[in-house]
Amino acid sequence: MTAIGYLKPAGLAALAAVGALVLAGCSQTLSGQAQPSPSVSASQSALTASPSPSASPNTSATVGAVVAGFPQQLLPLMTGATVVSSSFDKASTPATAALVGTVTAPTAAVIDFYTKALEDQGFKAVPGDKVGGVASKDFVRGDNETVNLSVVEAAGVATFTIGANVAAESAK
């Protein structure tokens, strides 16, 4: 995977904006040499990010660890896995939890681990196991509780994202 594959959408958008500014700042002369365009001002080269939406006071997220209050019974960390990021919002309806991790294991092992953990809690796997070329599995419990697991493997390391929308009392 290239470095661009690791960028978040906001980072990728910023990269595209910088590229557009660089291209806009040059114009072609008859000699074929790129020269600065007089129409590009210094103020156009500064990028600003729009403010992030406000999170609810009961929302927490962290990078590199399991966030405080995270429902580890609902979404356990696979043995040997490293947490990339996690988030939890028990105040929303339904409560939402998400975990991104990496593990030196095949995709099938990650899918099997979380399928067993979720089925043991009453979730049922929905038919289908891929979205495009990405391993993806959905689970439902009752009428409005859902979990999605997606896994991408490269060089023997599986990166997985698991997100749940469940009743607040289920988020343990």
N, C-alpha and C positions, 0 to 999 in steps of 0.2 A: 504494500500500500504506500502511496506517495504521501508527502507531507500535506498535500491539499486534502487528502482523505481524512485527516485528523481535525480539520478546521470545522468549527461550529458554523451554522448558517450565518450568524452575524459577522464572524471573522471572514468567511468566504465573500460576503457582500462587501466588506471593507476592502479586501484584496482586489475585488473586481472594480471598485470605485477608484482605487489607487491606479490600477492599470488603465482605466478610462482617462484619468487625469493625465497620466504620462503620455498616452497616445494623443490626447487633445492638445497637449503642450508642444507637440512637434508638428511641423508642416513640411511637406515635400517641396524642394526647390527644383528648378529645371535640371540642375546637375545631379539630382538624385540624393543629395545629402539632406539629412534631417536637421532642421534648425528650429530654435525656439520660436513659437508663435507669439506675436506681440499681443494677441487678444487674451492670453492667459495671465491672470494677475496672481500675486502671492496669496491673496485671500482664498482663491479657489483651491490651492493645494492643501489647505488645512481641512482635515476630516473631523467631523464631530459626530458623536453617537447620540441617538435619541435616548432619553431616560428610560430605564426599565420600568415596567408596570410595578406598582406596589404590591408586595406580597402580603397575605393576611398575617396577622400577628401570630397565628398558630402554625405557620408554615416554616419549616426549617430545612436547610440543605447544606451539604458540606462536600468537599472534595478530598479524596484519599482516606475516608473513614465512613463508618456507619453513623449517621446522624442520631443525636439523642432522641429517644422515643420511637425510633424506627421499629416497625412490627416484625421482629426477627422470627417469631413463630410462623407468621404468615409467609414471609419471604426469607427463608434462611439463606445464609451465605454458604455456598458450596465449599466443601473441604478443599483447602489448598488455593482458594480463590483470593484475589487481591481486590479491594474496593477501589474503584475509580472515582465514583461519586454516589451520593444517595440523597433522597429528599423524602419529606413526609408532611402531609397536611391532614390532620385529623379533624379540623374544623369544617372542611368542605363536605358536601353531601353529594356523592359518597366520598369517604376518606380516600386520599390518594397517596401511594407510596411508589417510589421508583429506586432501582438499584442498578448501577452499571459496574461490571467487574470484569476481571480477566483471570484466566486459569489455563495452566498447561494441561490441556485435555482435549480430546476430539469433540466436535460439535454434538455428536450423538450422546456422549456422556453427560454433557450439560443439559440437553433436552430430557434425558432419562432421569437425572437427579431432580429437576424441577417438576417433571410430570408426576413422579412418585410423591414428592412433597405436597403438591397441590391436590392430587387425587386423594391422599390420606386426609385432607381437610374438607373433602366433599366437592371439590371442583371436578367438572367433567371436561375432557378435552374436546374441542370442536374439530371436525374433520378439516384436514389440510395441514401441510407442514412446511410450506414455503410461500414467500411473497417475492415474486421475481426470482432472483438467485439467492435470496437470504433465507436461512432456516428461521421459521417463525411459527409459533404455536400459540393458540388462543384457548383460554379456559373460561368456563362460566359456572356460577353457582347461584341457584335461585333465579330470580328475575332480573337483578340489576348488579350483580357482582361479577367483575371480569378481571382477568389477568392476561397479559401478553408477554411472551418471551421471544426474543430474537437473538440469534447468535451468528457471529461472523468469525471465521477461523483463518488465521494466516500464520505461516511458519510454526505450526504446532501450538499456537496460543489462541484460545477462543475468547473473544470479547462478547459479553452478553449484556443485554438490557432486559430487565424485567420490571413491568409496571402493573400496578393493581389499583382498581377502583372498587372499594368494598364498603359495606356498612361500617360505621365507626366502631361498633362493638366487636367487629371481626378483626380490627387492626390491632393485633397483639403481638 
